[in-house]
Amino acid sequence: MSARSSKMVSFVGHVIRGCGTLPHCGSHPGTVFLALMVLMGAAAGSKGGALGMFGGAGVMLVFGGAFYLVGAYSRSKTDEELEARLRAKTR
């Protein structure tokens, strides 16, 4: 595996990890907000039928989801740093 693909795997791993509950940071605070934004997008698009509903939800998911994933990556990195500090203190 090249260095570039290794960094990408690490990045994706941090994003996936950050979407869940972390030991030092807790659950992702944007989960409920993202769900509400997607539901509001679906409600706004529902006037156009099922296709409009899915389109509205999709647009909100793409734009809101991007911010959500950036936050997930940041949370995971912060949790990793806090864990490293804790390990250093106990040694």
Secondary structure as UniProt FT lines:
FT   HELIX           3..18
FT   TURN            23..25
FT   TURN            29..30
FT   HELIX           31..45
FT   HELIX           46..48
FT   HELIX           49..90
//
